Amino acid sequence: MAQSGIQLVSGHGGAPIAVHRLGEGSPVVMIHGLASSAEINWLKYGHAKTIAAAGFEAVMLDLRAHGESVKSHDPAAYPQDVALLDIEAVLGALDLGRFDLVGYSLGSRLSVQLVARGLAPKRLVLGGMGYETLTNWAARRDHFLVMLDRFNVSKLGDNDFLAIQFMKNTGVDPVAMKLLLRSTGDIADAMLDTIAMPTLVVAGEDDGDVGSPARLAQRLPDARLRMVPGNHMSAVTKPDLGQAIVDYLAT
């Protein structure tokens, strides 16, 4: 198995976007969740290793304002949908050929939007996502913006304390994160009609944060549902998530 490596690839406007790669074989592009990174979502708990061991290459991006990618404080660096523009630029530069696309949480939202904009992966995996949050992003985005405003004042016992501690532990830059969040757009229900490729919806069985994964799977033209142990946060820490992805991609 090839060792994990990292390279900086030019995103939108030439911004440096970090790409982590592990394994050899058919590419699997992987997009992490909000306030996370390729390291936390895919590498730390072994999911990328599981995918690589199954004969694929895990190609994992750090979104702008995340991980090893640029964290600019300049509002001009965050035009509307800049995360999508970055991913499209990186994929164009990498020239991977045919690939599968995997997202988790925010990464799933971005994956749906990319397909609606014309990206055509062989198969799609939407992790940590349900119908209601996918199609009503504004409420969740505003929730995170308020949380980031409280980044340095939240205290033990506050409802947002644990989430803010997670952000601090993952190295979130609150200024850059707010700018990125404000650049993200919503998803209309009609966009889901563009998801024609086979799709896996996978979520933690105790994930109450994102609405109904079952409803999302039912809404898509060619989707199946897989539930794994854990909630929105803890499902990422368990091997079942990576195994569910491999089980699907290996069929």
C-alpha positions in Angstrom: 0.0 0.0 0.0 1.3 3.5 -0.9 2.1 5.7 2.1 -0.1 8.7 2.9 1.2 11.8 1.3 0.1 15.5 1.1 0.4 18.0 -1.7 -0.8 21.6 -2.1 -2.9 22.0 -5.2 -4.2 25.4 -6.5 -7.8 25.9 -5.7 -10.0 28.9 -6.8 -7.8 32.0 -7.5 -4.7 29.9 -6.9 -5.4 29.4 -3.2 -3.4 26.4 -1.7 -5.7 23.5 -1.0 -4.2 20.5 0.8 -4.8 17.0 -0.7 -3.9 13.9 1.2 -3.6 10.6 -0.7 -3.3 7.0 0.5 -3.4 3.8 -1.5 -3.3 2.7 -5.1 -6.2 1.9 -7.4 -9.4 3.5 -8.5 -9.7 7.0 -6.9 -12.2 7.7 -4.1 -12.4 11.5 -3.6 -13.4 12.2 0.1 -14.7 15.5 1.5 -14.8 16.0 5.2 -17.3 17.8 7.5 -17.4 21.3 8.9 -14.6 22.1 11.4 -13.0 18.8 10.6 -10.2 17.9 8.2 -9.0 14.9 6.1 -6.9 13.9 9.1 -9.8 13.9 11.5 -12.5 12.6 9.3 -10.7 10.0 7.3 -7.1 9.3 8.4 -7.1 9.4 12.2 -9.7 6.6 12.7 -8.6 4.4 9.9 -11.3 4.9 7.2 -8.8 5.9 4.5 -6.6 2.9 5.4 -9.7 0.6 5.1 -10.5 2.1 1.7 -6.9 1.8 0.5 -6.6 -1.8 1.7 -9.6 -2.7 -0.4 -7.7 -1.6 -3.6 -8.7 2.0 -3.9 -6.8 5.3 -3.6 -8.3 7.7 -1.0 -7.9 11.3 -2.3 -8.9 13.5 0.6 -9.2 17.3 0.4 -8.9 19.8 3.2 -11.5 22.5 2.5 -10.5 26.1 2.5 -10.4 27.4 6.1 -9.7 23.8 7.3 -6.8 21.5 8.0 -3.7 22.2 6.1 -5.4 24.4 3.5 -5.3 28.2 3.4 -7.2 30.1 6.2 -7.4 33.6 4.8 -9.0 36.4 6.8 -9.7 38.4 3.7 -13.4 38.5 2.8 -12.5 38.8 -0.9 -11.0 35.2 -0.6 -14.5 33.8 0.0 -16.8 34.5 -3.0 -20.1 32.7 -3.2 -19.7 28.9 -3.1 -15.9 29.1 -2.9 -15.6 25.6 -1.5 -17.3 24.2 -4.6 -15.0 26.4 -6.8 -11.9 25.0 -4.9 -13.0 21.4 -5.3 -13.7 21.8 -9.0 -10.3 23.5 -9.5 -8.5 20.8 -7.5 -10.2 17.9 -9.4 -9.4 19.6 -12.7 -5.7 19.9 -11.7 -5.5 16.3 -10.4 -7.1 14.8 -13.6 -8.1 11.6 -11.8 -10.3 10.2 -14.6 -13.3 8.3 -13.3 -13.7 8.3 -9.5 -16.1 7.7 -6.7 -17.1 10.6 -4.4 -17.6 10.4 -0.6 -18.7 13.1 1.7 -19.5 13.5 5.4 -21.8 16.1 6.8 -20.8 19.4 5.1 -18.9 17.2 2.7 -22.1 15.5 1.7 -23.8 18.8 1.0 -21.0 19.9 -1.1 -21.0 16.6 -3.0 -24.7 17.1 -3.9 -24.0 20.6 -5.1 -21.1 19.4 -7.2 -23.2 16.9 -8.9 -25.9 19.5 -9.5 -23.2 21.6 -11.1 -22.3 18.8 -13.5 -19.7 16.6 -11.7 -20.4 13.0 -12.6 -18.7 10.5 -10.1 -19.2 6.8 -10.7 -20.9 6.4 -7.3 -21.7 8.7 -4.5 -21.6 8.2 -0.7 -23.5 10.8 1.4 -22.4 10.3 5.0 -23.8 12.0 8.1 -26.7 13.6 6.3 -30.5 13.6 6.3 -33.1 15.2 4.1 -34.1 18.0 6.4 -30.6 19.4 7.0 -29.6 18.9 3.4 -32.5 21.0 2.1 -32.5 23.6 5.0 -28.9 24.5 5.4 -29.6 28.2 6.3 -30.8 27.3 9.8 -27.8 25.1 10.5 -25.4 27.6 9.0 -26.8 30.3 11.2 -26.5 28.0 14.2 -22.8 27.6 13.6 -22.3 31.3 12.9 -23.8 32.1 16.4 -21.5 29.4 17.9 -18.5 31.0 16.3 -19.5 34.4 17.6 -19.3 32.7 21.1 -16.0 31.0 20.4 -14.1 32.7 23.2 -16.9 33.2 25.7 -18.7 29.8 25.9 -18.2 28.1 29.2 -18.8 24.7 30.8 -22.5 24.0 31.1 -23.5 26.1 28.0 -25.4 24.2 25.3 -22.7 25.0 22.8 -19.7 24.3 25.0 -18.8 20.8 23.7 -19.2 21.8 20.1 -17.0 24.8 20.5 -14.4 22.7 22.4 -14.4 20.3 19.4 -13.7 23.3 17.1 -10.9 24.5 19.3 -9.4 21.0 19.5 -9.4 20.7 15.7 -7.7 24.1 15.3 -10.6 26.0 13.9 -9.8 29.6 12.9 -13.1 31.3 13.8 -12.6 34.3 11.5 -11.9 32.1 8.4 -14.6 29.7 9.3 -17.3 32.4 9.5 -16.2 33.7 6.1 -16.4 30.2 4.6 -19.8 29.6 6.1 -21.3 32.8 4.8 -20.2 31.8 1.3 -22.2 28.5 1.3 -25.5 28.3 -0.5 -28.6 26.2 0.1 -29.8 23.1 -1.8 -33.3 23.1 -3.3 -35.2 19.8 -3.3 -35.2 19.8 -7.1 -31.4 19.5 -7.1 -31.8 15.9 -5.8 -33.2 14.9 -9.2 -29.7 15.4 -10.6 -28.3 12.6 -8.4 -28.7 9.9 -11.0 -25.6 7.8 -10.1 -25.9 4.9 -7.5 -25.7 6.4 -4.0 -25.2 5.2 -0.5 -26.7 7.2 2.4 -24.8 6.2 5.6 -25.3 7.7 9.0 -25.0 7.0 12.7 -28.0 5.2 14.1 -28.1 7.7 17.0 -27.5 10.8 14.8 -30.3 13.2 15.6 -28.5 16.3 14.2 -29.3 16.0 10.5 -32.9 15.0 10.0 -33.8 11.7 8.4 -31.2 9.7 6.4 -34.0 7.3 5.4 -36.0 10.1 3.9 -33.0 11.3 1.9 -32.4 7.8 0.6 -36.0 7.5 -0.4 -35.9 10.8 -2.2 -32.9 9.9 -4.4 -33.4 8.0 -7.7 -31.0 5.2 -7.0 -30.0 5.1 -3.3 -29.6 2.6 -0.5 -29.4 3.3 3.2 -26.9 1.9 5.7 -26.9 2.8 9.4 -23.8 2.4 11.5 -23.2 2.7 15.3 -22.8 6.1 16.8 -24.1 9.7 16.6 -23.1 12.5 14.3 -19.7 12.9 16.0 -18.9 9.4 17.3 -19.8 7.5 14.1 -16.6 9.0 12.6 -14.5 7.4 15.3 -15.8 3.8 14.7 -14.5 1.4 12.1 -18.0 0.6 10.9 -18.2 3.8 8.8 -15.2 3.0 6.7 -16.3 -0.6 6.4 -19.7 0.5 5.2 -18.1 2.7 2.5 -15.9 -0.1 1.3 -18.8 -2.6 1.3 -20.7 -0.3 -1.0 -17.8 0.6 -3.3 -16.7 -3.1 -3.6 -20.1 -4.2 -5.0 
